[in-house]
Amino acid sequence: MTLFLAQSIVTAMDSLEQAGKDLERLEQQLKALLEQCRKLREENQSLQNRQESLVAERASLVSKNEEARSKVEAMINRLKALEQS
C-alpha cells in the first residue's frame, strides 16, 4: 500500500510539474501574442495616418490642377479673342 501511495504521489507531482510547464509555455505564447497585437496596432495607426496625409495631398493636387486648367482655359479664350479682333 505504501508503494502504491508513493507512486500516486510521484505521478501527481509529475502531473503538477507538467501543468506548471504548460502554463509557463502558454504564458510565453500569450505575451508574444500581446506584443504582436501591440506592434500591429502601431503599424495600423501609422498606415492610417499616412493614408490621411496622402488623401489630403491628393485633394490639394487636384485643386491646384483645376486652378491651372482654369487659368490655361482663360488664356486660350483671351488669345482667341485677340485673334478675332
Backbone as ProteinMPNN parsed JSONL, in Angstrom:
{"seq_chain_A": "MTLFLAQSIVTAMDSLEQAGKDLERLEQQLKALLEQCRKLREENQSLQNRQESLVAERASLVSKNEEARSKVEAMINRLKALEQS", "coords_chain_A": {"N_chain_A": [[0.811, -1.182, 0.0], [1.973, 1.208, 0.767], [3.848, 1.553, -1.236], [2.159, 1.898, -3.439], [0.912, 4.306, -2.705], [3.118, 6.02, -2.705], [3.825, 5.913, -5.399], [1.535, 7.075, -6.465], [1.733, 9.646, -5.425], [4.111, 10.512, -6.645], [3.3, 10.414, -9.312], [1.269, 12.34, -9.23], [2.804, 14.591, -8.59], [4.449, 14.747, -10.838], [2.487, 15.27, -12.698], [1.58, 17.761, -11.808], [3.92, 19.226, -12.171], [4.181, 19.082, -14.956], [1.866, 20.449, -15.656], [2.516, 22.952, -14.669], [4.671, 23.59, -16.365], [3.289, 23.629, -18.777], [1.585, 25.8, -18.317], [3.487, 27.855, -18.099], [4.505, 27.835, -20.714], [2.186, 28.543, -22.124], [1.829, 31.074, -21.051], [4.071, 32.422, -22.072], [3.479, 32.28, -24.803], [1.151, 33.798, -24.847], [2.157, 36.288, -24.056], [3.782, 36.813, -26.266], [1.828, 36.981, -28.272], [0.388, 39.214, -27.365], [2.348, 41.187, -27.636], [2.703, 41.117, -30.394], [0.169, 41.989, -31.176], [0.277, 44.62, -30.163], [2.307, 45.701, -31.763], [1.098, 45.47, -34.288], [-1.097, 47.154, -33.925], [0.207, 49.635, -33.668], [1.441, 49.784, -36.199], [-0.838, 49.797, -37.818], [-2.007, 52.23, -37.021], [-0.049, 53.99, -37.896], [-0.176, 53.523, -40.661], [-2.793, 54.401, -41.159], [-2.52, 57.12, -40.541], [-0.727, 57.843, -42.543], [-2.275, 57.34, -44.805], [-4.314, 59.265, -44.481], [-2.774, 61.553, -44.765], [-1.911, 61.267, -47.431], [-4.36, 61.355, -48.772], [-5.146, 63.977, -48.217], [-3.05, 65.328, -49.486], [-3.499, 64.546, -52.125], [-5.991, 65.742, -52.594], [-5.256, 68.416, -52.466], [-3.537, 68.56, -54.678], [-5.319, 67.966, -56.767], [-6.967, 70.191, -56.598], [-5.119, 72.244, -57.215], [-4.521, 71.476, -59.811], [-6.993, 71.85, -61.095], [-7.205, 74.602, -60.806], [-5.015, 75.461, -62.359], [-5.866, 74.486, -64.829], [-8.122, 76.091, -65.267], [-6.908, 78.608, -65.487], [-5.336, 78.239, -67.78], [-7.352, 77.751, -69.681], [-8.614, 80.26, -69.602], [-6.573, 81.866, -70.606], [-6.372, 80.826, -73.201], [-8.885, 81.524, -74.191], [-8.65, 84.34, -74.117], [-6.585, 84.675, -75.953], [-7.856, 83.724, -78.276], [-9.831, 85.672, -78.497], [-8.249, 87.941, -78.944], [-7.195, 87.262, -81.376], [-9.408, 87.287, -83.022], [-10.06, 89.967, -83.083]], "CA_chain_A": [[0.0, 0.0, 0.0], [2.864, 2.361, 0.824], [4.424, 1.695, -2.577], [1.112, 2.462, -4.292], [0.755, 5.7, -2.29], [4.315, 6.73, -3.172], [3.704, 6.038, -6.852], [0.463, 8.045, -6.709], [2.274, 10.977, -5.1], [5.064, 10.832, -7.709], [2.504, 10.678, -10.511], [0.6, 13.622, -9.015], [3.837, 15.637, -8.664], [4.815, 14.848, -12.251], [1.367, 15.905, -13.367], [1.626, 19.174, -11.413], [5.097, 19.811, -12.817], [3.835, 19.226, -16.372], [0.868, 21.525, -15.738], [3.272, 24.2, -14.482], [5.401, 23.839, -17.607], [2.292, 24.01, -19.779], [1.159, 27.173, -18.012], [4.593, 28.75, -18.475], [4.527, 27.902, -22.175], [1.027, 29.339, -22.522], [2.097, 32.461, -20.661], [5.017, 32.968, -23.049], [2.75, 32.444, -26.064], [0.241, 34.927, -24.659], [2.99, 37.501, -24.088], [4.188, 37.024, -27.66], [0.637, 37.437, -28.997], [0.11, 40.592, -26.942], [3.369, 42.041, -28.258], [2.372, 41.184, -31.821], [-1.011, 42.867, -31.272], [0.736, 45.987, -29.944], [3.032, 46.12, -32.967], [0.124, 45.618, -35.376], [-1.864, 48.367, -33.638], [1.071, 50.766, -34.007], [1.584, 49.809, -37.659], [-2.129, 50.196, -38.361], [-2.157, 53.668, -36.772], [0.885, 54.652, -38.8], [-0.729, 53.426, -42.014], [-3.96, 55.277, -41.226], [-2.014, 58.488, -40.606], [-0.142, 58.021, -43.881], [-3.386, 57.402, -45.756], [-4.928, 60.582, -44.321], [-1.845, 62.52, -45.35], [-1.943, 61.117, -48.887], [-5.663, 61.827, -49.242], [-5.094, 65.443, -48.171], [-2.127, 65.756, -50.537], [-4.183, 64.342, -53.41], [-7.019, 66.787, -52.717], [-4.543, 69.657, -52.766], [-3.05, 68.478, -56.06], [-6.489, 68.063, -57.651], [-7.369, 71.598, -56.566], [-4.118, 73.007, -57.976], [-4.682, 71.096, -61.208], [-8.191, 72.542, -61.581], [-6.862, 76.025, -60.889], [-4.149, 75.62, -63.529], [-6.706, 74.252, -66.006], [-8.941, 77.298, -65.451], [-6.037, 79.687, -65.966], [-4.964, 77.945, -69.17], [-8.541, 77.984, -70.499], [-8.815, 81.71, -69.676], [-5.553, 82.379, -71.535], [-6.764, 80.413, -74.557], [-10.016, 82.366, -74.586], [-8.142, 85.682, -74.376], [-5.835, 84.615, -77.221], [-8.837, 83.625, -79.351], [-10.484, 86.983, -78.593], [-7.285, 88.85, -79.572], [-7.057, 86.788, -82.748], [-10.609, 87.673, -83.75], [-10.185, 91.43, -83.189]], "C_chain_A": [[0.858, 1.25, 0.0], [3.489, 2.616, -0.533], [3.415, 2.327, -3.529], [0.914, 3.94, -3.988], [1.929, 6.528, -2.778], [4.245, 6.934, -4.675], [2.632, 7.065, -7.217], [0.957, 9.465, -6.464], [3.24, 11.423, -6.195], [4.315, 11.182, -8.989], [1.823, 12.039, -10.4], [1.606, 14.762, -9.131], [4.285, 15.847, -10.105], [3.728, 15.589, -13.026], [1.333, 17.401, -13.059], [2.79, 19.892, -12.09], [4.81, 20.055, -14.302], [2.832, 20.363, -16.557], [1.549, 22.88, -15.578], [4.038, 24.577, -15.739], [4.453, 24.294, -18.72], [1.822, 25.445, -19.568], [2.232, 28.189, -18.381], [4.657, 28.933, -19.981], [3.366, 28.753, -22.691], [1.22, 30.817, -22.197], [3.046, 33.13, -21.659], [4.331, 33.214, -24.396], [1.808, 33.646, -25.982], [1.006, 36.252, -24.702], [3.411, 37.83, -25.523], [3.008, 37.546, -28.491], [0.294, 38.881, -28.647], [1.101, 41.567, -27.567], [3.091, 42.204, -29.745], [1.168, 42.095, -32.042], [-0.61, 44.329, -31.105], [1.434, 46.519, -31.195], [2.072, 46.357, -34.127], [-0.739, 46.867, -35.181], [-1.071, 49.611, -34.026], [1.22, 50.902, -35.52], [0.292, 50.283, -38.32], [-2.339, 51.701, -38.192], [-1.258, 54.454, -37.712], [0.358, 54.652, -40.232], [-1.956, 54.328, -42.184], [-3.531, 56.74, -41.329], [-1.447, 58.792, -41.99], [-1.244, 58.152, -44.925], [-4.066, 58.771, -45.681], [-4.068, 61.661, -44.969], [-1.894, 62.464, -46.878], [-3.271, 61.604, -49.483], [-5.685, 63.354, -49.268], [-4.186, 65.984, -49.275], [-2.787, 65.634, -51.913], [-5.231, 65.433, -53.627], [-6.38, 68.126, -53.075], [-4.067, 69.674, -54.217], [-4.191, 68.586, -57.068], [-6.943, 69.516, -57.733], [-6.412, 72.461, -57.386], [-4.243, 72.721, -59.471], [-5.889, 71.814, -61.819], [-7.928, 74.039, -61.744], [-5.998, 76.3, -62.125], [-4.951, 75.455, -64.814], [-7.55, 75.497, -66.308], [-8.108, 78.448, -66.005], [-5.656, 79.479, -67.43], [-6.159, 78.195, -70.09], [-8.807, 79.486, -70.659], [-7.819, 82.328, -70.654], [-5.918, 82.046, -72.975], [-7.912, 81.289, -75.052], [-9.574, 83.79, -74.892], [-7.383, 85.727, -75.707], [-6.801, 84.53, -78.408], [-9.523, 84.978, -79.585], [-9.557, 87.98, -79.286], [-7.154, 88.518, -81.072], [-8.234, 87.262, -83.603], [-10.756, 89.188, -83.887], [-9.391, 92.012, -84.305]], "O_chain_A": [[0.537, 2.234, -0.667], [3.645, 3.767, -0.94], [3.77, 3.189, -4.333], [0.765, 4.746, -4.906], [1.729, 7.656, -3.23], [4.571, 8.012, -5.172], [2.8, 7.834, -8.164], [0.628, 10.38, -7.219], [3.2, 12.575, -6.627], [4.666, 12.144, -9.672], [1.803, 12.805, -11.363], [1.292, 15.799, -9.715], [4.479, 16.981, -10.544], [4.012, 16.419, -13.89], [1.086, 18.214, -13.95], [2.652, 21.034, -12.529], [5.154, 21.107, -14.841], [2.938, 21.145, -17.503], [1.203, 23.841, -16.266], [4.057, 25.742, -16.136], [4.759, 25.203, -19.492], [1.68, 26.208, -20.523], [1.926, 29.256, -18.911], [4.84, 30.047, -20.472], [3.543, 29.582, -23.584], [0.826, 31.693, -22.967], [2.835, 34.281, -22.041], [4.573, 34.23, -25.047], [1.687, 34.416, -26.935], [0.551, 37.219, -25.313], [3.395, 38.99, -25.933], [3.175, 38.445, -29.315], [-0.049, 39.675, -29.522], [0.717, 42.661, -27.982], [3.227, 43.298, -30.292], [1.149, 42.884, -32.987], [-1.106, 45.19, -31.83], [1.183, 47.644, -31.629], [2.215, 47.331, -34.866], [-1.072, 47.554, -36.147], [-1.611, 50.531, -34.64], [1.135, 52.005, -36.06], [0.322, 51.071, -39.265], [-2.799, 52.371, -39.117], [-1.671, 55.475, -38.263], [0.439, 55.662, -40.93], [-2.134, 54.946, -43.234], [-4.102, 57.508, -42.104], [-1.667, 59.873, -42.536], [-1.153, 58.984, -45.828], [-4.361, 59.37, -46.715], [-4.576, 62.563, -45.635], [-1.916, 63.503, -47.538], [-3.295, 62.192, -50.564], [-6.181, 63.957, -50.22], [-4.513, 66.978, -49.922], [-2.646, 66.518, -52.758], [-5.341, 65.983, -54.723], [-6.912, 68.876, -53.894], [-4.185, 70.691, -54.901], [-4.043, 69.229, -58.108], [-7.266, 70.012, -58.813], [-6.848, 73.312, -58.162], [-4.088, 73.621, -60.296], [-5.809, 72.325, -62.936], [-8.38, 74.657, -62.709], [-6.234, 77.268, -62.849], [-4.746, 76.194, -65.777], [-7.675, 75.904, -67.463], [-8.556, 79.176, -66.89], [-5.654, 80.423, -68.221], [-6.002, 78.783, -71.16], [-9.185, 79.932, -71.742], [-8.176, 83.207, -71.438], [-5.788, 82.887, -73.865], [-7.909, 81.739, -76.197], [-10.076, 84.394, -75.839], [-7.513, 86.674, -76.482], [-6.59, 85.187, -79.428], [-9.762, 85.373, -80.726], [-10.004, 88.772, -80.115], [-7.019, 89.411, -81.908], [-8.061, 87.598, -84.775], [-11.516, 89.647, -84.74], [-9.406, 93.227, -84.506]]}, "name": "protein", "num_of_chains": 1, "seq": "MTLFLAQSIVTAMDSLEQAGKDLERLEQQLKALLEQCRKLREENQSLQNRQESLVAERASLVSKNEEARSKVEAMINRLKALEQS"}
